[in-house]
Amino acid sequence: MNDTMRRLNPGLELNPATPGTKHLLDTLEKTTRTNSTNDGRGFQKEVERTCAAYQNRRTATLRKVDPPTRVIGRTPEERRVFFMANPFLDFVGVWTARHGRALFVEAKSTATHRLPFSRSGGITSEQVGSIKTWRLAGAAACVLWKFGGKVVLLTPEHLMEAERLELKSITFDRGLPVVPGEGFILWDFLPVLERALWP
């Protein structure tokens, strides 16, 4: 068991000599290595901290939305967990400072300056559709995108323009820069979104 697995699973002791355990250890190591790459979870944690700070200031209340799951099978051997399509974005909440307007945020982190559409590591057509739907219904919606230690905000209008031009991806320089805020507001995105939606 490698150091990362020990850190993530304190107290876990597996004997490689036990049948099936070697395969389990190999699988866990592979998963740990895969998850240590840029999968967006670190950036989502930063956004969660920012959301908690916004809530403490009574600016907005946002919650991380996990995808819905369905468990099938009666016994532990039969039991399977299926992840269903998420009808929401990564964060859902209310913009208190904007009189309780609904607020939807998708958080993305990439290793390149391009955010592809409808491909792995990018933004899916369902997410783009959700952002457009919520915005057309009167909600505030956006994509926060981190690349190279910087963050930009993409509005629904950015996404609709890229769709209209039939682009396969959008480049980082097209987004609106988001700067760190004060205290625990790691990325102060609400003022940027407010200026973009209500200039």
Secondary structure, DSSP 8 states (H G I E B T S, - for coil): --HHHHHHSTT----TTSTTHHHHHHHHHHHHHHHTSS-SHHHHHHHHHHHHHHHHTTS-EEEE----EEEE-SSTTT-EEEE---SS-SEEEEEGGGTTEEEEEEEEE-SSSEEEBSSTTSB-HHHHHHHHHHHHTT-EEEEEEEETTEEEEE-HHHHHHHHHTT-SEEEGGGSEEE---STT-SS--HHHHHHHH--
